[in-house]
Structure formats: structure tokens, C-alpha cells
Amino acid sequence: MPISMSRVLRALDRFHAARPWDHNAHYHRWLLSRLPARFGRALDVGSGSGDLARLLATRAASVEGIDADPDVVARARDITAPGLPVVFTVRDAVAGLPEGPFDVITCVAALHHLPFSGTLTRFRDHLAPGGTLVVVGVAEARTPGDHVMGLAAIPMNVAMALIMNRGRRVARPASMTAPTRPPSMSFAEIERGAREVLPGARLRRRLFWRYTLVWHQDRRPLARGQDRMLGGPPADEER
């Protein structure tokens, strides 16, 4: 990465340390627009402080949020109203997801913490027939196009920080206190790997250093191993 770009990113980090806003929460409403008005069981993987799980609970019969960090799970429980149909548990997605099937599975900014193909396979196997998987993820910027999109997001990022915080310095919200890790896969690698496991998955680059993935489980689940035989044509980008 050019030195000038590195300096810009360091300055941006300092700016947002004083005026933080949650890039992941920015996509929560978009995510909800990809889901039915009402559905049964939902699973939010890497649920953090529970903001998305609580939104899902306004539509779902029940929601389970899982996170490997006991402190952030305790925080999610503390700030969740008792009447909501949502529970938070300390669970490592690598070791095993809760018993399915789920009508909806979501995963926001957590997939790059996990083994990519194995985790998507578990999501697929835990999704009910006709169910929906939505991922908001983070990819490593490698290509000139990636860096151009990153540069284009900077002024919008600054504007959003000023708008969301009314120009003031504020404390970091609970949703931004979970441990973070830089991504190690490019968008092209993510796209290829996802479509091997999830035929027909729709992926798109997004602003604010994110990408989205949407996949619908067939109402007649594939026989074991049959998914490997179906490549399928590239799907249109998710809008």
C-alpha cells in the first residue's frame, strides 16, 4: 500500500477513535430488507453486544445470538429487554453451532475470524429448507479497484461520523468493543470460495470496507455431496 494511503488511514483511525460510528450497524436495516416479514428460528453468529439479534427478534419467533467472548455476551444479556424472544450464549462457531435447523442465519463482521469454507458449510447444513443466510463481511484490499473503493469511502466515512455524533467526541459504543482481526482473504477469493459451498450465492462489494453475501437454501435440500456437482451460473449481484 502506498505510504500516502497509509498516512491517510492512520489519520482516519485517529479521527474515528474520537468520533466512532458502527460500520456494521449501518448494514443492519439493509440486512433486514433481505428477510421475510416474519420467520421462525434465527441464529446470529458473532452477535457481539446483540444489536442485530434484538432487531431480528422483532420479526422472529426466537433468536439465538452466539459469540465466543464471555464479556460481550454478558453485556448483550444486560442490555436486552426481558420480553424479547432472544437468548445469548457463549459458543465457539468453530467447535459447533447450536442444533438447527434455522430459518435465518446472519453473520456480520465475524466470518473472517473463522475458517471460511468450513463455516459456510456449517451455515448451509444448519439452514432450514427455504431459509436465508445473510453475511456482511470484511475483505482484504489487494487490487487497484479495492483501493479506489476504499478511497471513495473516506469522505463519506468522515461525513457519517460527523452526522452520527453531531461533530462531538464520544465514547466508543458497546457494539464496537468486541475484539477485531484484519481479514486475510480478497473479495475474489471470498467469491470463489463461497460459490463452491453455496451454489448461486450473491455477493457484492460495499462501501465502508464491507461486502455482502446472500444465499437461499433450496426448499428441497441437496443430497450429501450433490452440492459439489452443481456449479451453477454466476448469480446477479445482490442490490
VOGU-3710 file (C-alpha; in Angstrom, 3 decimals, decimal comma):
1> mpismsrvlr> 0,000/0,000/0,000  1,427/3,457/-0,870  2,837/5,418/2,059  0,438/8,315/1,418  -2,522/5,954/1,717  -1,137/4,549/4,964  -0,926/8,058/6,381  -4,496/8,790/5,335  -5,724/5,620/7,050  -3,820/6,411/10,243
11> aldrfhaarp> -5,335/9,886/10,312  -8,756/8,369/9,698  -8,224/5,954/12,582  -7,393/8,838/14,920  -10,450/10,769/13,755  -12,771/7,822/14,339  -11,232/6,961/17,672  -12,654/10,294/18,830  -15,898/10,091/16,808  -16,693/6,380/16,384
21> wdhnahyhrw> -19,671/5,038/14,489  -20,552/1,423/13,792  -19,939/0,450/10,158  -21,587/-2,927/10,746  -24,782/-1,471/12,201  -25,015/0,676/9,055  -25,972/-2,519/7,193  -28,494/-3,880/9,691  -31,523/-2,303/8,021  -30,318/-3,465/4,616
31> llsrlparfg> -29,927/-6,961/6,056  -33,486/-6,946/7,417  -34,765/-5,968/3,967  -33,403/-9,299/2,671  -35,500/-11,305/5,145  -39,204/-12,201/5,331  -41,540/-10,028/7,389  -41,972/-12,937/9,800  -39,928/-16,097/10,281  -39,333/-18,816/12,846
41> raldvgsgsg> -35,911/-19,514/14,334  -32,939/-17,241/13,706  -29,259/-17,560/14,557  -26,873/-14,600/14,720  -23,238/-15,741/14,671  -20,747/-13,370/16,276  -23,595/-11,479/17,893  -21,412/-9,104/19,923  -23,457/-6,750/22,071  -26,655/-8,025/20,441
51> dlarllatra> -27,895/-5,101/18,346  -28,709/-7,229/15,291  -30,124/-10,116/17,329  -32,551/-7,708/19,006  -33,645/-6,408/15,595  -34,167/-9,964/14,360  -36,280/-10,638/17,450  -38,840/-8,075/16,250  -39,649/-10,468/13,382  -38,639/-13,925/14,585
61> asvegidadp> -40,352/-16,421/16,838  -36,983/-16,949/18,546  -33,395/-15,778/18,114  -30,152/-17,206/19,433  -27,079/-14,984/19,403  -23,726/-16,694/19,855  -20,314/-15,192/20,497  -17,032/-16,637/21,741  -16,337/-13,685/24,067  -17,957/-14,188/27,523
71> dvvarardit> -17,686/-10,485/28,413  -19,510/-9,290/25,307  -22,207/-11,959/25,775  -22,743/-10,782/29,346  -23,064/-7,226/28,050  -25,627/-8,325/25,435  -27,712/-10,032/28,118  -27,585/-6,978/30,384  -28,907/-4,553/27,772  -31,620/-6,815/26,305
81> apglpvvftv> -35,206/-6,344/27,425  -36,538/-9,476/29,179  -39,591/-9,724/26,927  -37,685/-10,164/23,674  -37,529/-13,741/22,292  -33,732/-13,750/22,173  -31,058/-15,582/24,133  -27,300/-15,081/24,067  -24,865/-17,929/24,652  -21,108/-18,229/24,786
91> rdavaglpeg> -20,259/-20,574/21,967  -17,409/-21,025/19,506  -18,772/-21,360/15,974  -15,732/-23,445/15,025  -16,497/-26,009/17,728  -20,122/-26,250/16,670  -23,278/-24,256/16,064  -26,468/-24,746/18,083  -28,694/-27,527/16,818  -30,694/-26,437/13,784
101> pfdvitcvaa> -32,418/-26,005/11,556  -32,754/-22,210/11,434  -34,938/-20,205/9,082  -32,457/-17,328/9,118  -28,725/-17,251/9,817  -26,832/-13,961/9,962  -23,150/-13,253/10,416  -21,842/-9,687/10,488  -18,100/-8,921/10,513  -17,306/-12,301/12,076
111> lhhlpfsgtl> -16,701/-14,689/9,165  -13,078/-13,560/8,731  -12,437/-14,724/12,323  -13,459/-18,274/11,332  -12,364/-20,983/8,858  -14,076/-19,741/5,718  -15,244/-22,808/3,783  -15,903/-24,942/6,857  -18,018/-22,224/8,467  -20,095/-21,636/5,330
121> trfrdhlapg> -20,637/-25,387/5,103  -21,939/-25,447/8,683  -24,216/-22,481/7,949  -25,594/-24,314/4,909  -26,166/-27,522/6,856  -27,940/-25,697/9,705  -30,270/-23,712/7,449  -33,841/-24,927/7,061  -35,258/-25,641/3,589  -36,241/-22,281/2,113
131> gtlvvvgvae> -34,128/-20,457/4,722  -31,888/-17,436/4,176  -28,244/-16,799/5,018  -27,005/-13,195/5,065  -23,356/-12,298/5,669  -21,842/-8,850/5,964  -18,122/-9,423/5,799  -14,725/-7,786/5,519  -12,267/-8,486/2,698  -8,596/-7,650/2,352
141> artpgdhvmg> -7,946/-4,830/-0,127  -5,445/-6,020/-2,755  -6,414/-4,797/-6,197  -6,368/-1,216/-7,520  -10,166/-1,372/-7,632  -10,265/-2,313/-3,946  -8,117/0,694/-3,039  -10,194/3,024/-5,229  -13,351/1,919/-3,385  -11,556/2,461/-0,084
151> laaipmnvam> -10,560/5,982/-1,089  -14,094/6,752/-2,292  -15,465/5,704/1,103  -13,206/8,014/3,124  -15,116/11,321/2,666  -18,449/9,540/3,220  -16,989/7,859/6,285  -15,957/11,197/7,752  -19,343/12,735/6,937  -21,173/9,841/8,592
161> alimnrgrrv> -19,017/10,153/11,720  -19,796/13,855/11,971  -23,528/13,323/11,366  -23,915/10,358/13,705  -22,015/12,076/16,535  -23,135/15,656/15,766  -19,498/16,614/15,428  -18,729/15,771/19,054  -16,171/13,465/20,598  -17,961/10,450/22,071
171> arpasmtapt> -17,163/7,196/23,824  -16,941/4,018/21,789  -20,371/2,276/21,743  -20,786/-1,203/23,214  -21,206/-2,678/19,730  -17,613/-1,672/18,893  -15,873/-3,151/21,930  -15,524/-6,755/20,706  -12,057/-7,980/19,630  -11,225/-7,373/15,964
181> rppsmsfaei> -8,976/-9,089/13,441  -7,820/-7,975/9,979  -9,177/-10,001/7,034  -6,857/-12,331/5,112  -8,936/-13,115/2,010  -9,540/-10,899/-1,007  -13,042/-10,365/-2,351  -12,223/-12,523/-5,388  -11,125/-15,388/-3,110  -14,248/-14,980/-0,985
191> ergarevlpg> -16,479/-15,002/-4,052  -14,900/-18,159/-5,499  -14,898/-19,985/-2,162  -18,473/-19,029/-1,316  -19,887/-20,267/-4,614  -18,148/-23,609/-4,207  -20,077/-24,189/-0,983  -23,222/-22,167/-1,722  -24,205/-22,501/-5,398  -25,993/-19,358/-6,538
201> arlrrrlfwr> -24,756/-17,194/-3,667  -24,969/-13,481/-4,453  -22,031/-11,358/-3,396  -21,338/-7,672/-3,784  -18,644/-5,226/-2,701  -19,971/-2,482/-0,455  -18,850/0,873/0,838  -17,122/1,229/4,194  -14,830/-1,760/3,567  -17,566/-4,382/3,569
211> ytlvwhqdrr> -19,065/-6,975/1,257  -22,403/-8,775/1,417  -23,402/-12,364/0,716  -26,981/-13,599/0,401  -27,944/-17,238/-0,134  -31,266/-19,059/-0,054  -31,435/-22,735/0,848  -33,375/-24,788/-1,689  -36,718/-25,942/-0,346  -35,646/-29,468/-1,197
221> plargqdrml> -32,221/-29,907/0,451  -29,491/-31,392/-1,732  -28,361/-34,923/-1,045  -24,968/-35,241/0,627  -22,252/-34,396/-1,866  -24,682/-33,235/-4,551  -23,797/-29,599/-3,983  -20,281/-30,316/-5,214  -21,756/-31,299/-8,583  -23,639/-28,037/-9,047
231> ggppadeer> -21,595/-25,061/-10,079  -24,443/-23,035/-11,488  -24,058/-19,843/-13,489  -22,766/-16,732/-11,723  -25,640/-15,033/-9,979  -26,559/-11,394/-10,427  -25,229/-9,039/-7,804  -27,441/-8,510/-4,760  -28,850/-4,994/-4,828
//
